[in-house]
Amino acid sequence: MNHGSYVRISPPERVARVLWLYQQAIRHDGLFLDVEQKEDERGAKKSRVLFSVGNPRKGFLTQVSEIFQRLKIGVRRSTV
């Protein structure tokens, strides 16, 4: 509802993943974290961190970003 253009231009798999993450956050009292193994287009194995939070308190996402940086976890995509 808030990002109609995102839904129109994003691949269906990405839209489905975002909706699934949203549902998981609701089911887990507003916070969900998952890691999945994936191969990129060159066949290299990578890990994908999936993180979802509902109604974060002020500054919470900044703290999470700092933790990811300290752990050297690169953030390539963030959907708000």
Secondary structure, DSSP 8 states (H G I E B T S, - for coil): ---HHHHHHS-HHHHHHHHHHHHHHHHTTTEEEEEEEEE-TTS-EEEEEEEEESS--TTHHHHHHHHHHHTT--------
